[in-house]
Amino acid sequence: MQRWDRIEAFIEVARVGSFSRAARHLKVSPSHVSRLISQLEQQLGVPLLYRTTRRLHLTDAGLLYFDRCLPMLSGLAEAEQAVRTLRDEPSGTLRVVAPPVFGERYIAPLINEFANAHTTLDVQMTFTDESFDLIGEGFDLGVRIGVLEDSTLIARRLCERPLHVVATPDYLKRHGRPATLSDLTRHNCLTGADDHWLFEVHGQRREPRVTGNWQANSSRAMLDAVTRGMGLAQLPEDLIDEHLQTGWLERVLEAFRYPHTGAWIVYPRHRQPSSRVRQFVDFLVERMSTPGTPSLSSH
């Protein structure tokens, strides 16, 4: 083990070019670092460093030794981290916030599976369609769907989640099938918390405001309304897939469908992820890439 200490001291000095800075990084004294490198040079029988009045330089032997030892030292650090990760059983309370429909259908079962495998873990799930502040409200993780805006949060993509404008065949027979976005002004558009719909026109994102006589902050309520022929609605594919297959609903304006909607797991950037957060995120990303989740693609 003494040899590893000497190698680590040499690698750090070679990397930062200073005994004193290397000593600070290694949390030892500069004299101790100097002594370790002298011992290593004696052991090898060749000088590894030579000193000028301004800085340290590597000898030819030092360059060769640095190039060969650096991967080994990095591999040792990776091996130690792998063992720590395996050792660290998730514990404490995992606090997750997600949209109700998507969260209840896809995220909650996976949280339950994860928690069932790690019995030292407590779980708190919150489902809301309202915007949420992860840090301010004390959540470890959040699920966001739709278009992921610029954020200070770290995000990992879980899956695609296409949005489609749909209506019943009877509604389209009575009111006509919209062919352009401007045709939406002649239709009763069922809206959620936001009255802007999302499209792409000639590669550009468009979010026209739509109007109608119905509004609710519930996608399930909107699904019920659109299946009753009350108007057009823009809804995610996983929610309407069965109705599309049976012909109860039909898609319209598919030429303008926005192709970049999806679901993401997000968590604060400035925090060092705990074992429970790190392992659950990896678990969720892996499990969401298997069959049984909505329109999944690469993440």
C-alpha positions as CSV (number, residue, x, y, z in Angstrom):
1,M,0.0,0.0,0.0
2,Q,3.0,2.2,0.6
3,R,3.8,2.1,-3.1
4,W,0.3,3.3,-4.0
5,D,0.8,6.3,-1.7
6,R,4.0,7.2,-3.5
7,I,2.4,6.8,-6.9
8,E,-0.6,8.9,-5.9
9,A,1.8,11.7,-4.6
10,F,3.8,11.6,-7.8
11,I,0.7,11.7,-10.1
12,E,-0.7,14.6,-8.2
13,V,2.6,16.6,-8.3
14,A,2.9,15.9,-12.0
15,R,-0.7,16.9,-12.6
16,V,-0.6,20.3,-10.8
17,G,3.1,21.1,-11.1
18,S,3.7,21.9,-7.5
19,F,4.5,20.1,-4.3
20,S,2.5,22.6,-2.2
21,R,-0.6,22.4,-4.3
22,A,-0.4,18.6,-4.5
23,A,0.0,18.5,-0.7
24,R,-3.2,20.6,-0.3
25,H,-5.2,18.3,-2.6
26,L,-3.9,15.2,-0.7
27,K,-4.3,16.8,2.7
28,V,-0.7,16.2,3.8
29,S,2.4,18.4,4.2
30,P,4.6,19.3,1.3
31,S,7.5,17.7,3.1
32,H,5.6,14.4,3.2
33,V,4.9,14.6,-0.5
34,S,8.5,15.3,-1.3
35,R,9.6,12.4,0.9
36,L,7.2,10.0,-0.9
37,I,8.4,10.9,-4.3
38,S,12.1,10.6,-3.2
39,Q,11.3,7.1,-1.9
40,L,9.6,6.3,-5.3
41,E,12.6,7.5,-7.2
42,Q,15.0,5.5,-5.0
43,Q,12.7,2.4,-5.5
44,L,12.7,2.8,-9.3
45,G,16.4,3.9,-9.5
46,V,15.7,6.8,-11.8
47,P,14.7,10.5,-11.3
48,L,11.1,11.3,-12.2
49,L,11.2,15.1,-11.6
50,Y,13.8,17.8,-12.0
51,R,13.4,21.2,-10.5
52,T,14.1,24.7,-11.8
53,T,13.8,28.0,-10.0
54,R,10.3,28.5,-11.5
55,R,8.7,25.0,-11.7
56,L,8.9,21.3,-11.8
57,H,9.4,19.2,-14.9
58,L,9.0,15.6,-15.7
59,T,12.0,13.6,-16.9
60,D,11.6,11.2,-19.8
61,A,11.2,8.4,-17.2
62,G,8.7,10.6,-15.3
63,L,6.6,11.1,-18.4
64,L,6.6,7.4,-19.2
65,Y,5.7,6.5,-15.6
66,F,3.0,9.1,-15.4
67,D,1.4,7.9,-18.6
68,R,1.4,4.3,-17.4
69,C,0.3,4.9,-13.8
70,L,-2.5,7.4,-14.4
71,P,-5.0,4.9,-15.9
72,M,-4.2,2.4,-13.0
73,L,-4.9,5.1,-10.4
74,S,-8.1,6.1,-12.1
75,G,-9.1,2.5,-12.3
76,L,-8.5,2.1,-8.6
77,A,-10.7,5.1,-7.8
78,E,-13.4,3.8,-10.1
79,A,-13.3,0.4,-8.4
80,E,-13.6,1.9,-5.0
81,Q,-16.5,4.0,-6.1
82,A,-18.2,1.0,-7.6
83,V,-17.9,-0.9,-4.3
84,R,-19.2,2.1,-2.4
85,T,-22.2,2.4,-4.7
86,L,-23.0,-1.3,-4.2
87,R,-22.5,-0.9,-0.5
88,D,-24.7,2.2,-0.1
89,E,-28.2,0.9,0.4
90,P,-30.8,3.6,-0.3
91,S,-32.3,4.9,2.9
92,G,-34.1,7.9,4.2
93,T,-37.1,9.5,2.5
94,L,-37.4,9.7,-1.2
95,R,-39.7,12.6,-2.1
96,V,-41.0,12.6,-5.7
97,V,-43.5,15.0,-7.4
98,A,-45.1,14.1,-10.7
99,P,-48.2,15.0,-12.9
100,P,-51.2,13.0,-11.8
101,V,-52.1,10.9,-14.8
102,F,-48.6,10.1,-16.0
103,G,-47.3,9.8,-12.5
104,E,-50.0,7.5,-11.2
105,R,-49.9,5.3,-14.3
106,Y,-46.2,4.9,-14.9
107,I,-44.1,6.4,-12.1
108,A,-45.9,5.2,-9.0
109,P,-45.7,1.5,-9.9
110,L,-41.9,1.9,-10.5
111,I,-41.5,3.8,-7.2
112,N,-43.3,1.0,-5.4
113,E,-41.2,-1.7,-7.1
114,F,-38.0,0.2,-6.1
115,A,-39.2,0.7,-2.5
116,N,-40.3,-2.9,-2.2
117,A,-36.7,-3.9,-3.1
118,H,-35.2,-1.4,-0.6
119,T,-37.1,-1.8,2.6
120,T,-35.0,0.8,4.5
121,L,-36.4,3.5,2.2
122,D,-39.4,5.7,3.0
123,V,-41.4,7.2,0.1
124,Q,-43.5,10.3,-0.3
125,M,-45.3,10.8,-3.6
126,T,-47.1,14.0,-4.6
127,F,-49.2,14.2,-7.8
128,T,-50.0,17.7,-9.1
129,D,-50.6,19.4,-12.5
130,E,-49.3,22.7,-10.9
131,S,-45.8,23.9,-11.5
132,F,-43.5,23.0,-8.7
133,D,-40.3,24.2,-7.1
134,L,-38.2,21.2,-6.3
135,I,-35.7,22.9,-4.0
136,G,-38.2,25.3,-2.3
137,E,-40.7,22.6,-1.7
138,G,-38.2,20.0,-0.5
139,F,-38.5,17.4,-3.3
140,D,-35.6,15.1,-4.3
141,L,-36.9,14.4,-7.8
142,G,-39.6,15.7,-10.1
143,V,-41.2,14.3,-13.3
144,R,-41.8,16.9,-16.0
145,I,-43.7,16.3,-19.3
146,G,-44.2,18.1,-22.5
147,V,-41.3,20.4,-23.6
148,L,-38.4,20.6,-21.2
149,E,-37.5,24.3,-20.9
150,D,-34.1,25.6,-20.0
151,S,-33.4,24.9,-16.3
152,T,-30.8,24.8,-13.7
153,L,-32.0,21.2,-12.9
154,I,-30.3,18.1,-14.1
155,A,-32.6,16.2,-16.5
156,R,-32.6,12.7,-17.8
157,R,-35.1,11.8,-20.6
158,L,-37.5,8.9,-19.7
159,C,-39.5,8.6,-22.9
160,E,-41.2,10.3,-25.8
161,R,-44.8,11.5,-25.2
162,P,-46.4,12.7,-28.4
163,L,-49.3,15.1,-28.3
164,H,-52.2,14.7,-30.8
165,V,-55.2,16.9,-31.5
166,V,-58.2,14.6,-31.5
167,A,-62.0,14.6,-31.8
168,T,-64.8,12.1,-32.3
169,P,-65.8,11.2,-35.9
170,D,-69.2,12.6,-35.1
171,Y,-67.8,16.0,-34.0
172,L,-65.7,16.1,-37.2
173,K,-68.7,15.2,-39.3
174,R,-70.7,18.0,-37.7
175,H,-68.0,20.7,-37.6
176,G,-65.5,19.7,-40.3
177,R,-61.9,18.6,-40.1
178,P,-59.4,21.4,-39.5
179,A,-56.6,21.4,-42.2
180,T,-54.5,24.4,-40.9
181,L,-53.8,26.0,-37.5
182,S,-56.0,29.0,-38.5
183,D,-59.0,26.6,-38.8
184,L,-58.8,26.1,-35.0
185,T,-60.5,29.5,-34.5
186,R,-63.7,27.9,-36.0
187,H,-63.7,25.0,-33.5
188,N,-64.5,24.5,-29.9
189,C,-61.1,23.7,-28.3
190,L,-61.1,22.0,-24.9
191,T,-58.3,23.4,-22.8
192,G,-56.4,22.4,-19.8
193,A,-54.4,24.7,-17.4
194,D,-52.8,26.3,-20.5
195,D,-54.9,27.6,-23.4
196,H,-52.0,27.4,-25.9
197,W,-51.5,24.3,-28.0
198,L,-48.1,23.1,-29.3
199,F,-47.3,22.6,-33.0
200,E,-44.4,22.7,-35.5
201,V,-44.7,24.7,-38.7
202,H,-41.8,24.5,-41.2
203,G,-39.4,23.4,-38.4
204,Q,-40.5,26.2,-36.1
205,R,-42.3,25.8,-32.8
206,R,-45.7,27.4,-32.7
207,E,-48.0,27.8,-29.7
208,P,-51.3,29.4,-30.9
209,R,-53.9,30.4,-28.3
210,V,-57.1,28.3,-28.7
211,T,-60.6,29.1,-27.3
212,G,-63.6,27.1,-26.4
213,N,-66.4,26.7,-23.8
214,W,-64.7,24.1,-21.7
215,Q,-61.6,24.2,-19.4
216,A,-60.2,22.0,-16.6
217,N,-56.8,21.3,-15.1
218,S,-57.4,17.5,-15.6
219,S,-56.4,15.5,-18.6
220,R,-58.8,12.7,-17.6
221,A,-61.7,15.1,-17.5
222,M,-60.6,16.5,-20.9
223,L,-60.5,12.9,-22.3
224,D,-64.1,12.3,-21.1
225,A,-65.2,15.6,-22.7
226,V,-63.6,14.9,-26.1
227,T,-65.0,11.4,-26.2
228,R,-68.5,12.9,-25.7
229,G,-68.0,14.9,-28.9
230,M,-67.8,18.2,-27.2
231,G,-64.8,19.6,-29.2
232,L,-61.2,19.2,-30.1
233,A,-58.5,18.4,-27.5
234,Q,-54.7,18.1,-27.6
235,L,-53.8,15.1,-25.4
236,P,-50.8,12.7,-25.0
237,E,-50.7,9.5,-27.0
238,D,-50.5,7.1,-24.0
239,L,-53.8,8.6,-22.7
240,I,-55.8,8.3,-26.0
241,D,-54.1,5.2,-27.6
242,E,-57.0,2.8,-26.9
243,H,-59.6,5.3,-28.2
244,L,-57.5,5.7,-31.4
245,Q,-57.3,2.0,-31.9
246,T,-61.1,1.5,-31.5
247,G,-61.8,4.5,-33.8
248,W,-63.6,6.4,-31.0
249,L,-61.2,9.3,-31.6
250,E,-59.4,10.5,-34.7
251,R,-56.3,12.5,-35.1
252,V,-56.3,15.8,-36.9
253,L,-53.5,18.3,-37.9
254,E,-50.9,15.6,-37.8
255,A,-48.8,17.4,-40.3
256,F,-48.2,20.1,-37.6
257,R,-47.5,17.7,-34.7
258,Y,-44.6,18.9,-32.5
259,P,-42.0,16.1,-32.4
260,H,-40.0,17.0,-29.3
261,T,-42.4,16.3,-26.4
262,G,-41.5,13.8,-23.7
263,A,-41.1,13.0,-20.1
264,W,-38.0,13.7,-17.9
265,I,-36.8,13.0,-14.4
266,V,-35.2,16.2,-13.0
267,Y,-33.3,16.9,-9.8
268,P,-31.2,19.9,-8.4
269,R,-27.9,20.4,-10.0
270,H,-26.1,21.9,-7.0
271,R,-26.7,19.0,-4.7
272,Q,-24.5,15.9,-4.5
273,P,-27.1,13.2,-5.3
274,S,-27.7,10.9,-2.4
275,S,-27.6,7.1,-2.9
276,R,-31.4,6.9,-2.9
277,V,-31.7,9.6,-5.6
278,R,-28.8,8.3,-7.8
279,Q,-30.0,4.7,-7.7
280,F,-33.6,5.5,-8.2
281,V,-32.9,7.7,-11.2
282,D,-30.8,4.9,-12.8
283,F,-33.5,2.4,-12.0
284,L,-36.3,4.6,-13.5
285,V,-34.4,5.4,-16.7
286,E,-33.6,1.7,-17.2
287,R,-37.2,0.5,-16.5
288,M,-38.8,3.1,-18.6
289,S,-36.8,1.8,-21.6
290,T,-38.6,-1.5,-21.4
291,P,-42.0,-2.4,-23.0
292,G,-45.1,-1.3,-21.3
293,T,-44.4,2.4,-21.2
294,P,-45.6,5.1,-23.6
295,S,-43.9,5.4,-27.0
296,L,-40.4,5.0,-25.5
297,S,-37.3,5.9,-27.4
298,S,-33.7,6.6,-26.5
299,H,-33.1,8.8,-23.6
